[in-house]
Amino acid sequence: MLGVLPQAAATKLVVSEGAKKYKNLDPAQKQMVNIGGLLVMGLALYAGYKMFSRMNGMIDWFTGAKSEKERKEAENKIQNQINDEISKVGVKPTIGTATAKSIAQSLLDAFEYMGTYEEQVYSNLRVLKNSADWLLVGREYGMPRKRTLVAELYNELDNKEMAIARSILSKIGVTI
């Protein structure tokens, strides 16, 4: 507490001396001091803005917002490619978007927890009737864990399980 009083007294002395000197300046000098003060304040605000801008990027990185944005961009790119493929396949999907979303969610659920529920994966793949269905489910699956549906299958299934999945998909003309 005693250390604060001398600092406060020194600050008061500096301010009062500065005010006396400012009062003794002629109008042109006062104008220059005011302009200089505004420039210093503007530079301080600009420096603060730049620091905050950099920190905002760091905050996005730290909270994962940046990686989420990157994942969404990658997912949108993949979905656009799949839309192009669906139009090129030449067959129409036998399932609707709602069913494709349901299958995609069921596949994600099969992958999500400890161990993979292979039978749930196989039963969902058996619902698909053609390659357009497969593409539609892949589009709706997106990249919830930063992997496409094909990459997810390779990641979650071992060689024997993958052979079964390939066998199911080959019946509808899909090769992975």
C-alpha angles and dihedrals in degrees: 000000000000090000090059095058097060090047092050091048091049091049091049091050093050092048094048092047091048091049091051092051091047091052090053093054121102117243095262092053091047089052091052091049090050092049091048091049091051091049092050091048091048092050090049091051091048091049090049091050092051092048091049092048091054092044090050089059089048090049090052090049093046095047093043094242091125094052090046090053091049090048091051091050091050090046092051090050091051092046091052090051090050091049088055090049092049090055091048097047093078096220128091121236114258091210130061129236092261092055091046090052090049092051091046091052091047090052091049089050090052090054099038106076135053106304124002123271096227095180089056089052093049095046091051092048090051090060090066115095103185144005092269089060089051092050092047092052090046090052092049091045090059115169107303092157096032091267133097120238092262091049089047092054091050090047097047104036127065121223095274093047091045090053089056091049090048090050092053092047094045089063088066095042098261120135120191 
